[in-house]
Amino acid sequence: MSNDLHQPDYVIRKKRPPSWYWSWAGVALAIFLVAMGLGYWLNQKQHTFSDTAKEQFTQLEQQLDNANAGVIHWQQQYNVEHQITLQLQQEMREQQIEIANLRKEHEAFQRIFDPEAIESGLQIASLVWSSAGVSQFNYRLLLIQAKQQNREISGTFAISLIGEQAGEPKNYELTDIGDLNENNSTFKFKYMDSHQGRFSIPEGFSPRFVRVTAKISGRGGKAILQDFTWQSDVEVNSLKQDKQELAQPSDSEQSNITEVEESDVGQ
């Protein structure tokens, strides 16, 4: 019995013919070939899709670049046109102011030979000013000899700003805040004389009016004083006056025209 336990087990299998093995080898080869073909096809499709996607992405990038370039172009064109518009508006405004000031001075010229002029002799015909920058102003003063021009008159004039600073009354002479000095503050004429220059507004100073004084040289020479209401925007000061108002000083200016004695000038 012990001999039977140590005997090997034998499995009897049916011997397959060679054709069976060749059949399975053919099937495996076919599967392998199909797998290779499918892999190659998928690889080609992947490359085709990748190239198409890359081309579409490149086109989208180009379209985006073109759109951005268009936006930048239109933005630049808008900025240029906006700046040109602002510049033209400023130039038109300055021209309108200059025309109004010239009209005012033209009306003042007519007063030189006006036989109905109340006052004769030296007169402060007009004072106009226009902005020349931040707190900078150009001014032009016109002096005339009205009614009778028998001889030349000569003398000096002064311009000052009257206002407030830090809540207190404050005066500034244009010799301190402008280019007016002893050399260009004199006059000598028979009919009219024009003076122009520039001044700046001190920081924190609020002008209320501009005061002009003029004095004929010589003993007993006539001296006059006139105040012009301050307007920071000359357009308000000049353009809103019609021709009739420009022919003569306004009521406020007329009431501020004063003839002073020699000792009063400069006080």
Secondary structure by P-SEA (a helix, b strand, c coil): ccccccbbbbbbbccccaaaaaaaaaaaaaaaaaaaaaaaaaaaaaaaaaaaaaaaaaaaaaaaaaaaaaaaaaaaaaaaaaaaaaaaaaaaaaaaaaaaaaaaaaaaaaaccccccccccccccbbbbbbccccbbbbbbbbbbcccccbbbbbbbbbbbbbccccbbbbbbccccccccccccccccccbbbbbbbbbbcccccccbbbbbbbbcccccbbbbbbbbbbcccccccccccccccccccaaaaaaccccccccccc
